[in-house]
Amino acid sequence: RVAKHVVASVPLEHIIRIAKARRAAKASRHLNFYIKRLIENILEPSGLKVLDTKCYVTAREYEKFVSLGLGSLKYAVRSTALGTFPRVTLGLINTMAIALCEKS
């Protein structure tokens, strides 16, 4: 509560029923899902101003740990897709987002 800047990292999961999900998130302020364009709607009511956001994939080591044998392949597919076709990737493949915020 004393930091001037806050970094928030959340999973990006494509969801089909965006209007319903948006209402649920605003009402509860609890994230069970996330898409990039909602970050300000979630963080700003908490007194944070979003300065910048970036999308990324989880580390190869993490993927190897949780995917048992397919981690390197998953990492390669996600990182290549995000670097080559970012807009398409964000709609199809689960990735991560990080937001730099400051107290408003």
Order of alpha helices (4+ residues) and beta strands (2+ residues): beta-alpha-alpha-beta-alpha-alpha-alpha-beta
